[in-house]
Amino acid sequence: MSKMTKLEMKSIIRSLLTSSNFVLRIDDLERDFKELVGYELSYNKFKSKSTEEYLRTIPDVCQIQGTGPSALKNNTDARV
């Protein structure tokens, strides 16, 4: 497992959301993250039980609509 910091994780997630021309589903974000960095998004490192739960702790990066593997909306006004 990586020693990625929360700031690094947020930066990668923001980049993935920004580079997409579409609203991403959580499962698409997980796939893209793994393709980019080579391992799964380690939400449990940040005391979350799921990717969705972790993403809800970083509203400055993204906003979640719905539940489960549902859509993400990129918050383009946010900064790290």
Phi, psi and omega in degrees: 000149183282159174259035182296135177278166178298322179297317178295318179298314179298320180297318179294315180297316178301317179298317179296318180292319181292324183284346180274136176276357184235164170290129182267140170279156181301317180294329175292319178297317178300316179297312180297321179299312182296320178296323183285312187257346176093002176209166184289153176299120187267068181298328182294336177298333181255028173066030177250153182266348180203166176299317179302314180299317179298314182299328178291343178273356180234063182294344175287348179255316183207162176239134181263135173244125181085195180224170181071209182280044186275189187287151171249147172240125180289134177264093188286345179276352186280155175229151179291000000 
